[in-house]
Amino acid sequence: MQSIQNAKHIFGIFADYLSQYFKTRLAYRADFLGDFVSNLISELINLVFIVVVFSHVPLMKDWTRDEIIFIYGFFLVPYALFSMFFGFWDFNERYIIRGEMDRILTRPIHNLAQVCLESIAPDRIFGVITGLIIMGYAAIQLDLSFTWYDPLLFVGLSVSAALIYGGVYTAISAISFFSDSRTGITPMIYNIQQYGRYPVDVYNKVIRFVLTYILPFAFVGVYPAAYFLRKEIWYGYAAMTPVMGVIFFTIGVLVWNFGVSKYRGAGS
């Protein structure tokens, strides 16, 4: 019961922060719109790259250009949700090397929630809008049809995929408690996650295994997107996405808690 109350309290703080953030940003609508347009252009540049490549390679295995575009659009949605709440890109530099983790540990709210709250970036919601636009374009090109419950499944799969991101990067950030490296291995993991936006069956067995069970970035892109593309051969993997989300986020939190228990402060 106490843990449920703590969770409600944390979610309440996040909700209040988001509400105040958007009230502030919407007071300057031109700046808000400018951020949206710049983010949209950035993602469309990546989309152009895919279109150019597939103008010369019409098929990747059995996947068409528009199916790849749909997967890419889906890939952007959970990544945007993750980026909103898990801004761990400078965790080593800010919290370990500069010693701000010591301040975090003196406060009553769970330390992971505090780090997420301090690095929250609500403007990343633009990535969700961009992803939906790209998916919509691909769906029209593919003439996809959807059932009434597909939007609910989409939300569930997107949140589950975001939890996978959160679990992986939380665990990676926890390594900082044992190392004073300024960047750690986060940049390498970021590069690996990009493989999740392409069909896994184009890779060899080793890479497919890594992207499915070790660093399960296939579950943030191709596997859940395959359900909406009606690729029945991948339905089992799509159904596993919520399970993988819970498992890997739990692992991430456990690794984080273990790292915090070994943390001895920034010293002098």
BANU-728009 format. One record per atom (N, C-alpha, C, O): residue in one letter; x, z, y. Coordinates in steps of 0.02 Angstrom, whole numbers, plus 50000, padded with zeros to 5 digits. Each point is the difference from the previous one (the first is absolute). Example, Ala and Ser with C-alpha at 12.3 -4.5 7.8 and 13.67 -1.06 7.14 Angstrom:
! residues 2
a506605039049716
a499555000050059
a500455000050060
a500525003349999
s499304993150054
s500425000350059
s499615003750055
s500255000850055
END
This chain:
! residues 268
m500415000049940
m499595000050060
m500435000050063
m499864996550049
q500685007549950
q500455000350057
q500334993350013
q500074997950058
s500134998749888
s500334993550008
s499524994850029
s500204995850040
i499155004649941
i499504995550027
i499915001250075
i499944995350039
q500045011049980
q499935001750071
q500614997750040
q499924997550056
n500675003149915
n500614997750033
n499994992550010
n500194997350052
a499574999149895
a499954992750004
a499514997950055
a500154995550038
k499285007949965
k499514998450052
k500285001350069
k499884996150046
h500515009349961
h500305001650064
h500494994650021
h500024998050058
i500394999749895
i500504994850014
i499664993450019
i500184996850049
f499315001349912
f499634993850016
f499665000650068
f499954995050036
g499815010949980
g499685001050065
g500494998950057
g499834997050051
i500795005449940
i500524999050051
i500164992650008
i500064997550056
f500004999049888
f500134992850002
f499434996450036
f500134995650042
a499255006249943
a499424996850031
a500005001250075
a499864995450039
d500285010749982
d500025001650072
d500554996050035
d499914997450055
y500665002249913
y500564996350030
y499834992650008
y500124997150052
l499604999949895
l499814992950003
l499484998850055
l500044995050036
s499485009549969
s499484999350051
s500295000050070
s499844995850041
q500615009049972
q500315000450066
q500454994150013
q500044997550056
y500305000149893
y500464994450008
y499624993750022
y500194996750048
f499265001849917
f499634993950017
f499645000650067
f499914995150035
k499895011049983
k499705000950066
k500524998450054
k499844996950050
t500775005349939
t500544998750048
t500174992650004
t500074997350055
r500014999549886
r500194993049999
r499464995550030
r500154995150034
l499225006549952
l499454995850025
l499905000850075
l499634996150030
a500695008949999
a499985000650073
a500414994450033
a499904998450059
y500564998649902
y500404994450023
y499894994249952
y500424998549958
r499014998250049
r499784995149951
r500464993949996
r500094997249947
a500205000850109
a500454994250001
a500625001449957
a500224995749962
d500055010350045
d500595001849960
d499825000549927
d500384997949956
f499035004750029
f499755000649931
f499924993049970
f500214998949943
l499504996550094
l499914993249977
l500674996549991
l500094996149953
g500385005250092
g500664996949996
g500365002049936
g500324995849968
d499635010650012
d500305002349938
d499694996549940
d500354998149953
f498995001250049
f499664996649945
f500244992849993
f500144997749945
v499904998850111
v500204993049998
v500724999349975
v500154995649960
s500305008750063
s500704999649979
s500085001449926
s500394996749966
n499235008250008
n500015001349928
n499714994249961
n500264998349947
l499224998850078
l499684994349967
l500494994149996
l500064996849948
i500285001850108
i500484994550001
i500575001249951
i500224995449965
s500015010850031
s500555001749955
s499814998549927
s500394997149963
e499015004950017
e499784998949932
e499854992649987
e500104997549945
l499654999050106
l499844992949992
l500644995949990
l500004994849968
i500565007650062
i500644996649989
i500185000349926
i500244995049972
n499665010849997
n500135000649928
n499534995549960
n500204997149950
l499185002450074
l499524995749966
l500214992750005
l499934996249951
v500335001850106
v500234993150009
v500564998549950
v500044994549973
f500405010450016
f500544999149953
f499724998449930
f500254995549966
i499245008350013
i499704998849935
i499684993149997
i500084996449950
v499575001750103
v499674993450001
v500524994449996
v499904995149965
v500665005650072
v500524994949999
v500304999349931
v500114994549975
v500045011349993
v500294999849933
v499534996549952
v500214995849960
f499155005950043
f499534997249952
f499774992950017
f499654996849961
s500565000850096
s499874992950014
s500464995649958
s499874994149988
h500695009049988
h500474996549956
h499925002149927
h500184996349954
v499565009950037
v499905002649932
v499265001949994
v499825005750014
p499754989649966
p499275001350000
p499785005449951
p499475003050010
l500924998349938
l499835005149951
l500595004549986
l500574997749997
m499295008849996
m500505004849977
m499745002949936
m499545004150000
k500754993749944
k499695001349935
k499304996950002
k499944993950009
d499545010149982
d499314997550004
d499655002150064
d499394999750004
w501005002350046
w499715002550062
w500054994750054
w500524996950009
t498925002050026
t499994995150054
t500235003150065
t500085006050006
r500024989750043
r500215002350066
r499505004950030
r500205005350025
d499154993149972
d499505004350030
d499935006749964
d499845005150030
e500304995049905
e499995006349964
e500595004350021
e499925006150007
i500664990950005
i500575003750024
i499865002850070
i500185005750015
i499494990350026
i499825002350067
i499515005949996
i500065004850038
f499464994949915
f499535005549992
f500365006449979
f499865005350027
i500614994049926
i500405005949978
i500385002950059
i500035006150008
y500264989550032
y500385002450058
y499555003850049
y500205005250026
g499204992249985
g499535003550044
g499825006849973
g499985004950038
f499894995549897
f499845006549970
f500605004750006
f499925005950017
f500674991649971
f500625003950004
f500075003550068
f500255005650003
l499524991150050
l500075002850067
l499565006050012
l500185004550038
v499244995849929
v499515005350014
v500265006949978
v500035004550042
p500154996549893
p500255006649982
p500665001850035
p500135005850013
y500284989150001
y500625001450036
y499865002650070
y500355004550024
a499144992750009
a499815002450066
a499745007249997
a500185004150042
l499404997349908
l499745006849991
l500575005049988
l500015005450029
f500464992649929
f500585004249986
f500425001150064
f500205005650014
s499924989150023
s500425000550060
s499695004450054
s500365002950040
m498984997549960
m499675004350049
m500175007349990
m500085003750049
f499984998449889
f500065007249986
f500675002149970
f500145006049996
f500284989349985
f500635001849968
f500584996450035
f500324995749971
g499815006250092
g500554996950037
g500665003349984
g500285003550042
f499984995349898
f500605003449977
f500644996150014
f500535001749974
w499434993150068
w500584995550007
w500615003750029
w500564998349984
d499335006650060
d500565003650030
d500035007349977
d500265004350036
f499464997149905
f499965006949977
f500695003249996
f500095005650025
n500394991149944
n500685002949992
n500295001850068
n500255005550011
e499734989750034
e500315000950066
e499665005650039
e500335004350029
r499014995649972
r499635004750043
r499955007049971
r500125004950035
y499704995649902
y499835006549973
y500585003549964
y500035006249999
i500434990049973
i500555003149964
i500625000550044
i500275005450009
i499964989050018
i500615000050040
i499895003750066
i500445003950020
r499004995050013
r499875003550063
r499735007049989
r499965004050048
g499854997649892
g499795006849984
g499285001650016
g499825005950001
e499754989150011
e499315001550018
e499595002649941
e499455002750009
m500814996549930
m499655002749942
m499965007650004
m499535003049974
d500975000150057
d499995007250008
d499395002350040
d499685005049985
r500164991150067
r499415001650041
r499364999149960
r499545004150006
i500434990649954
i499414998649960
i499855005849953
i499425001849990
l501105001049980
l499915005249949
l499775006750028
l499835004549962
t500174996250104
t499775006350030
t499254999950014
t499725005050024
r499954989549962
r499294999350017
r499575000949938
r500234998849944
p499145003350065
p499575001749943
p499734994249960
p499845000849941
i500094993250090
i499734994349964
i500534997149953
i500605000550015
h499194996549930
h500474997249951
h500494995350036
h499804995950040
n500845004849943
n500534996450035
n499924992449996
n500164996550048
l499615000949895
l499914992849993
l499464997550047
l500084994750031
a499385009049975
a499464998150046
a500255000050072
a499804995750039
q500635009149978
q500275000350068
q500434993950015
q499964997150054
v500475001049899
v500434994250010
v499584993750008
v500144995950043
c499345003449916
c499564994250005
c499644999950067
c499944994850032
l499845011149991
l499635000450063
l500454998250059
l499784996650046
e500855005649952
e500454998650055
e500224992750003
e500204997550052
s499764999149891
s500214992949998
s499414995249994
s500104994149987
i499305008550023
i499404995949991
i500004994350051
i500195000950058
a499604993249920
a500004994050043
a499334996449993
a499974995149963
p499515007250071
p499344997049991
p499964992650018
p499564996549976
d500915001150066
d499974992950018
d500154995449941
d499884994050004
r500385008949941
r500124995849940
r499354997749969
r500004995949954
i499435006750071
i499354997749975
i499924992550012
i499594996749968
f500805000650080
f499974992850013
f500194996149937
f499754994549989
g500695008449970
g500194996649938
g499424999149953
g499974995149963
v499565009750037
v499404999349959
v499584994150023
v499774996049960
i500155003550106
i499614994550028
i500334993349984
i499664995249981
t501005004450027
t500364993949984
t499914998149927
t499874994249984
g500205010749972
g499934998749929
g499304997449983
g499934995549959
l499565007550072
l499324997849987
l499894992850024
l499654996149968
i500645002250089
i499944993250026
i500324995049952
i499714994849985
i500895006949991
i500364995549954
i499614999349934
i499944994649973
m499815011150001
m499614999749939
m499364995950010
m499804996249955
g499885004650102
g499404996250014
g500134992550001
g499614996149973
y500945002050058
y500184992850002
y500114997449929
y499744994849982
a500655009049978
a500144997849931
a499364999849958
a499904995549960
a499675009550049
a499375000349961
a499564993950014
a499684997349955
i500315000650109
i499614994050018
i500304993849967
i499634995849974
q501035003750028
q500334994249970
q499894999849924
q499944994649970
l500035011349999
l499925000549928
l499265000149979
l499844999649941
d499725000850109
d499285000449986
d499845005849954
d499634999349951
l500655006550065
l499895006049960
l499315002950014
l499744999550056
s499965003449893
s499365003550008
s500115007349983
s500405001749956
f499235002650078
f500095007249991
f499335003449985
f499474997650022
t500555007849941
t499415003949985
t499915005550053
t500445001050041
w499005002449958
w499855005150050
w500485005949996
w500125003450050
y500164997949890
y500445005749992
y500744998350011
y500425004549999
d499744989250011
d500704998250011
d500315003250061
d500585002049998
p499064998750058
p500295003550058
p500195007249983
p500515002550024
l499085000949935
l500165006849981
l500635000249957
l500435004350008
l499614990949945
l500604999549958
l500614998450043
l500555002649987
f499364993250062
f500564998250044
f500275006150036
f500615001050004
v498945003150022
v500225006150035
v500365004749951
v500535002750017
g499184998249924
g500315004449950
g500684997649979
g500475003949995
l499604989649992
l500644997249979
l500515000250056
l500595001249988
s499194997750073
s500465000150057
s500275007150012
s500605000950011
v498965004049986
v500225007050009
v500465002149943
v500515003350011
s499334994649928
s500425001649942
s500694996950007
s500515003249985
a499514990650039
a500644996650011
a500405003550054
a500615000649995
a499055001750058
a500345003750053
a500305006549974
a500535002150021
l499125001149931
l500265006149970
l500634998649960
l500465004149997
i499584990049971
i500614998149964
i500584999550049
i500545002649988
y499354993950068
y500504999750052
y500215007150021
y500595001750003
g498905002450012
g500145006850023
g500405004049950
g500475003550020
g499364996049916
g500365003749949
g500724997849993
g500455004149996
v499654989350003
v500684997349993
v500445002150059
v500555002549990
y499214996650071
y500415001450059
y500075007550013
y500495002250029
t499025001749950
t500075007250005
t500565002449954
t500425004150020
a499604993349919
a500535001849953
a500684997650025
a500495003749995
i499544990250032
i500624997450026
i500255004150059
i500595001550005
s498955000550039
s500195004150058
s500255006849978
s500445002950032
a499284999849913
a500215006649975
a500725000149979
a500315005349997
i499974988849987
i500714999749982
i500435002450058
i500575002349990
s499174997150071
s500375002050060
s500175007549999
s500475002150033
f499155001849930
f500145007249997
f500655001449963
f500265005550003
f499994989549961
f500625000749962
f500564995750028
f500554999949972
s499314996550082
s500494995350028
s499954999950075
s499465000950028
d501104997950006
d500004999550073
d500074992950024
d500184998750058
s499684996549898
s500024992950018
s499474998650053
s499455002749997
r500724993150051
r499534998550055
r499424995649978
r499455000750027
t500664994949926
t499474995449979
t499785000949928
t499424998749984
g501035003749973
g499835000849930
g499864993349967
g500294994950019
i499255005149932
i499854993849965
i499344996950022
i499754995249969
t499965007450085
t499364997450024
t500024992550015
t499544996549981
p500985000950054
p500014992850013
p499994995849936
p499684994849997
m500665007649951
m500014996349937
m499304999949968
m499784994949975
i499885010950027
i499335000449971
i499524995650040
i499554996849971
y500545003050094
y499584995750042
y500074992749979
y499514996349997
n501105001649989
n500114993149978
n499684998749932
n499734994649988
i500315010349967
i499714999249933
i499244999450004
i499704996249962
q499995007550084
q499274999950004
q499734993150017
q499434998449984
q500984997450049
q499774993450019
q499844995749938
q499614995250005
y500695006549938
y499854996249939
y499285001049977
y499734995949963
g499955009550061
g499325001449980
g499494995250029
g499425000049978
r500784996050070
r499524995450030
r499984993249964
r499664995450022
y500725004049924
y500004993949961
y499795001649928
y500095005649977
p499634989549987
p499805001249930
p500595002349958
p500534997050001
v499375008449960
v500555002849962
v500214995549942
v500565000649975
d499004994950003
d500184995949943
d500504994550017
d500194996149956
v500015003550108
v500534995250017
v500695003149992
v500514996650005
y499515010149984
y500635003549991
y500165000949926
y499584998949957
n501055003050029
n500185001349931
n499725006849978
n499735003750040
k500344997849895
k499685006049972
k500265006450031
k499615004750010
v501034995650006
v500295006150029
v499695001550068
v499795005650014
i500184989350029
i499715000950067
i499265001749995
i499765004350038
r499884992549916
r499295001649991
r499915007349980
r499555003450024
f500884999049932
f499965006949977
f500125004850058
f499655004950008
v500864993750032
v500165004250058
v499435000150049
v499815005350025
l499914988949990
l499464999550050
l499345002849974
l499535001050039
t500425000249897
t499395002749971
t500045007449987
t499515003650011
y501064998949964
y500045006949977
y500515004350036
y499935006250000
i500584991050030
i500535004050033
i499875000450075
i499925005550027
l500074988950005
l499814999450070
l499384995550001
l500074993950010
p499345008849980
p499414996049983
p499694996250059
p499415000750015
f501004995350018
f499754996250057
f499564994249980
f499664997150043
a500325001249893
a499524994949978
a499295002650008
a499534996050006
f500385010649995
f499345003050007
f499785000450073
f499445002150014
v500984995950033
v499804999950070
v499854992950023
v499814999050058
g500274996249898
g499884993050019
g499654996149946
g499394999450000
v501004997949954
v499744995049954
v499485002849951
v499494996849987
y500625009249985
y499545002549950
y499295001250028
y499524997449972
p500415006650081
p499325001050026
p499704993550030
p499404998849993
a501024997150038
a499754993850029
a499754995349946
a499544996050011
a500765004449929
a499814995649945
a499275001049980
a499684995449976
y500065010750034
y499305001249983
y499544995750044
y499544996949974
f500605002950091
f499574996250046
f500114992549992
f499574996050019
l501005002149952
l500134993049986
l499714997949932
l500074994349978
r499625010649988
r499684998849934
r500504997849947
r499854995749959
k500745007350045
k500514998749948
k499915005349945
k500305005350002
e499284993249950
e499795005049951
e500585002849959
e499965005749977
i500574990550015
i500565002349961
i500345006150032
i500345003949966
w499554997150100
w500315005550036
w499505005750015
w500185004750035
y499214994849940
y499505005150016
y500225007049978
y499875004950035
g500464995649907
g500215006549976
g500495003350048
g499965006050012
y500504990050015
y500485002750048
y499665002050065
y500165005150030
a499364990849992
a499635001750060
a499645006749992
a499995004150047
a499724997049895
a499645006349987
a500475006049998
a499795005750013
m500854993149972
m500495005449998
m500255002050069
m500345005150007
t499494991150045
t500275001450067
t499835007050024
t500455003450025
p498924999049971
p499865006850022
p500395005249960
p500235005150028
v499854993849907
v500385004649958
v500735000350022
v500285005450007
m500014988850005
m500694999750023
m500075003250069
m500515003250014
g498994996050028
g500025003150066
g500035007649995
g500415003250034
v499174999749924
v499995007349992
v500655002449968
v500305004950022
i499924991649926
i500625002149965
i500604999850046
i500375004950005
f499734989650030
f500614999450040
f499975004150064
f500525002350024
f498894998750004
f499965004550058
f500145007249978
f500335003750036
t499414998249906
t500145006749974
t500745000949987
t500295005250017
i500034989849953
i500725000349989
i500375000750066
i500475004050005
g499324992250045
g500335000250065
g499965007050030
g500505002550027
v498915000649970
v499915006750028
v500425005149962
v500305004450030
l499714995049904
l500395004749959
l500754999450015
l500355005050006
v499894988950000
v500714998950017
v500145002850070
v500525003050011
w499024995950035
w500075002650068
w500045007650000
w500445002950031
n499095000349933
n500005007449997
n500645002749969
n500275005150022
f499974991349927
f500645002149969
f500574999450050
f500425004550005
g499594990050033
g500524999150050
g499985005350053
g500525002650021
v498874999150003
v499935005250050
v500255006749973
v500315003950037
s499554997549900
s500225006449970
s500765000549997
s500275005649998
k500084988750001
k500735000049998
k500324999450069
k500605000750008
y498984998050042
y500264999050068
y500255006750029
y499655005149995
r500934994850034
r500325006150024
r500095000050076
r500375004150027
g499314991350007
g500054999850073
g500554995450024
g500434997849961
a499565000950104
a500484995450030
a500685003350011
a500504996650012
g499525010049985
g500635003550012
g500184999950073
g499574999050043
s501065001949971
s500235000250069
s500324993450020
s500234999250057
END
